[in-house]
Amino acid sequence: MNAAPADQIRLLDLQAFDSRLDQLAHRRRTLPEHAEIDKATADHNALKDLVVAAQAQLGDTTREQAKAEADVEQVRSRAARNQQRMDSGAVSPKDLENLQHENTSLAKRQGDLEDIVLEVMERLESAQTRVVELTARLEHSSVVVAEAEGRRDAKTAELDAEAEKVRRDREAVANVLPADLIKSYLRLREQQGGVGAARLYQRRCEGCRTEFSITEFNAIKAEPADKVLRCENCGRILVRTGESGV
């Protein structure tokens, strides 16, 4: 393949633009904010689960307290009815004895139930506190995620703006290069890890860093200026410039 020396040198400009675009894309993919957002989101979701569990526990404890208080009220009402019957004087001595015995048992039962109510109330207070604390932490975690996303978006926008400028500059160069030269360059770029053309600097290929022997270098110097050379080691297009020494 032949191409004007000036076009071959412009191919290095194209390579520089493509390498810069690769660098920008890599930076975009590896922004530290991505990992920060992933961690913050995972923490947020874990807190959300904890809040749901805490709210469920609060609901269970609230219902447990309502039942315990209802049990106490039921015992109180039964004891009050018994007391009314005893106070009325309309019961037989036998019934009176039975009512007195029952009220003694009810008093003990009421005391036990009131202890249960107090214990449930303590757990209820603890459950309420946990819901409040976890909800506050969840709200804060939302802010942390939003702030990290904001930083990511700002840096992404900055990188995208630079990439857009590089793409415009690249297009200006690509538009003046021969189609067959670009096609060969793009194929090699895909095969060679993103670098399809490299400068010959003195006796070294800057693509693979191979230094040519004197014999190989003399063979390169003997080639016509418009011939598109390939590095014998890496296969990339080898571009001769004013610093190549040829």
C-alpha positions in Angstrom: 0.0 0.0 0.0 1.2 3.5 -0.8 0.2 6.8 0.7 1.6 10.3 0.7 4.2 10.9 3.5 2.1 13.7 4.8 -1.0 11.4 5.0 1.1 8.8 6.9 2.2 11.5 9.4 -1.4 12.6 9.8 -2.2 9.0 10.6 -0.2 9.5 13.8 -2.5 12.4 14.7 -5.5 10.1 14.1 -3.8 7.5 16.4 -3.3 10.2 19.1 -6.9 11.2 18.9 -8.1 7.6 19.1 -5.7 6.9 22.1 -7.1 10.0 23.8 -10.6 8.8 23.3 -9.7 5.4 24.7 -8.2 7.1 27.7 -11.3 9.2 28.3 -13.6 6.2 27.9 -11.5 4.3 30.4 -11.5 7.2 32.9 -15.3 7.4 32.5 -15.7 3.7 33.2 -13.4 3.7 36.2 -14.4 6.9 38.0 -14.1 6.3 41.7 -17.6 7.6 42.1 -19.0 4.4 40.4 -17.7 2.3 43.3 -18.7 4.9 45.8 -22.3 4.9 44.4 -22.4 1.1 44.4 -21.4 1.0 48.1 -23.7 3.8 49.1 -26.6 2.2 47.2 -25.9 -1.2 48.8 -25.8 0.5 52.3 -29.0 2.4 51.5 -30.8 -0.8 50.4 -29.6 -2.6 53.5 -30.9 0.2 55.7 -34.2 0.1 53.8 -34.5 -3.6 54.7 -33.7 -2.8 58.4 -36.3 0.0 58.5 -38.9 -2.4 57.0 -38.0 -5.0 59.6 -38.0 -2.5 62.4 -41.4 -1.1 61.4 -42.8 -4.7 61.3 -41.5 -5.3 64.8 -43.0 -2.0 66.0 -46.3 -3.0 64.5 -46.1 -6.5 66.2 -45.2 -4.9 69.5 -48.0 -2.3 69.3 -50.5 -5.1 68.7 -49.0 -7.0 71.6 -49.4 -4.0 73.9 -53.0 -3.5 72.9 -53.7 -7.2 73.6 -51.9 -7.0 77.0 -53.8 -3.9 78.0 -57.1 -5.5 76.9 -56.3 -8.5 79.0 -55.7 -6.3 82.1 -59.0 -4.4 81.4 -60.9 -7.7 81.1 -59.5 -8.8 84.5 -60.4 -5.4 86.1 -63.9 -5.5 84.7 -64.4 -9.0 86.1 -63.1 -8.0 89.5 -65.3 -4.9 89.5 -68.4 -7.0 88.7 -67.6 -9.4 91.5 -67.1 -6.5 93.9 -70.5 -5.0 93.0 -72.1 -8.4 93.6 -70.4 -8.7 97.0 -71.3 -5.1 97.9 -74.9 -5.6 97.0 -75.4 -8.1 99.8 -77.6 -10.2 97.5 -75.3 -13.3 97.4 -75.2 -16.3 99.7 -72.3 -16.9 102.1 -71.1 -19.6 99.8 -71.2 -17.4 96.7 -69.5 -14.6 98.7 -66.7 -16.9 99.6 -66.3 -17.9 96.0 -66.3 -14.3 94.8 -63.7 -13.3 97.4 -61.5 -16.2 96.4 -61.9 -15.3 92.7 -61.1 -11.7 93.3 -57.9 -12.7 95.1 -56.9 -14.7 92.1 -57.9 -11.9 89.7 -55.8 -9.4 91.7 -52.8 -11.7 91.3 -53.6 -12.2 87.6 -54.0 -8.4 87.1 -50.6 -7.8 88.7 -49.0 -10.3 86.4 -50.7 -8.8 83.4 -49.6 -5.3 84.4 -46.0 -6.5 84.6 -46.4 -7.9 81.1 -47.8 -4.5 79.9 -44.8 -2.7 81.4 -42.4 -5.1 79.7 -44.2 -4.7 76.4 -44.2 -0.9 76.8 -40.4 -0.9 77.3 -40.0 -3.0 74.2 -42.4 -0.7 72.3 -40.3 2.3 73.3 -37.2 0.6 72.1 -38.8 -0.4 68.8 -40.0 3.2 68.3 -36.5 4.5 69.0 -35.0 2.1 66.5 -37.5 3.0 63.8 -36.7 6.7 64.3 -32.9 6.1 64.3 -32.9 3.8 61.2 -35.3 6.2 59.3 -32.8 9.1 60.0 -29.9 6.9 58.8 -31.9 5.9 55.7 -32.6 9.6 54.9 -29.0 10.4 55.3 -27.9 7.5 53.1 -30.2 8.9 50.3 -28.3 12.1 50.5 -25.0 10.3 50.3 -26.1 8.4 47.2 -27.4 11.6 45.6 -24.2 13.5 46.3 -22.1 10.7 44.9 -24.3 10.6 41.8 -23.9 14.4 41.4 -20.2 14.2 41.5 -20.2 11.3 39.0 -22.5 13.2 36.7 -20.3 16.3 36.8 -17.1 14.4 36.1 -18.9 12.4 33.4 -20.1 15.5 31.7 -16.6 17.0 31.8 -15.1 13.9 30.2 -17.9 13.7 27.6 -17.3 17.3 26.6 -13.6 16.7 26.1 -14.4 13.5 24.2 -16.8 15.3 21.9 -14.1 17.9 21.1 -11.5 15.1 20.4 -14.0 13.4 18.2 -14.5 16.6 16.1 -10.7 17.0 15.8 -10.4 13.4 14.8 -13.1 13.6 12.2 -11.3 16.6 10.6 -8.1 14.5 10.2 -9.9 11.3 9.1 -11.8 13.2 6.4 -8.6 14.0 4.5 -7.0 10.6 4.8 -7.3 7.9 2.0 -10.0 5.4 2.8 -7.7 2.4 2.3 -5.1 3.8 4.7 -7.8 4.3 7.4 -9.3 0.9 6.8 -5.9 -0.8 7.3 -5.2 1.4 10.3 -8.5 0.5 12.0 -8.1 -3.2 11.4 -4.6 -3.1 12.9 -5.8 -0.9 15.8 -8.5 -3.5 16.6 -5.9 -6.3 16.4 -3.2 -4.5 18.3 -4.9 -3.3 21.5 -5.9 0.1 20.2 -2.7 1.1 18.5 -2.7 0.7 14.7 0.1 3.1 13.7 3.3 4.0 15.5 6.2 6.4 14.8 9.6 5.2 13.8 11.9 7.1 16.1 15.5 6.7 15.0 15.8 2.9 15.0 12.9 2.0 17.3 9.2 1.2 16.7 7.3 3.2 19.3 4.4 0.7 19.1 6.3 -2.3 20.4 9.6 -0.6 21.4 11.6 -2.9 19.2 14.9 -1.5 18.1 15.9 -2.4 14.5 19.3 -3.7 13.6 21.5 -1.6 11.3 20.7 -3.9 8.4 16.9 -3.7 9.1 17.1 0.1 9.5 19.0 0.5 6.2 16.3 -1.6 4.5 13.7 0.8 5.8 15.7 3.8 4.6 15.8 2.3 1.2 12.0 2.0 0.9 10.2 4.7 -1.1 8.8 7.6 1.0 5.2 6.9 -0.1 5.3 3.2 0.8 3.3 2.3 3.9 5.6 0.3 6.0 4.7 -2.3 8.7 6.8 -3.2 11.7 8.2 -6.7 11.3 7.7 -7.3 15.0 4.2 -6.1 15.9 2.7 -5.6 12.4 1.6 -2.0 13.1 1.9 0.7 10.4 5.4 2.2 10.9 5.3 5.9 10.2 8.5 7.8 9.2 8.9 11.4 10.4 11.6 14.0 10.5 12.9 12.3 13.7 13.2 8.8 12.2 16.6 9.3 10.9 15.8 8.0 7.4 
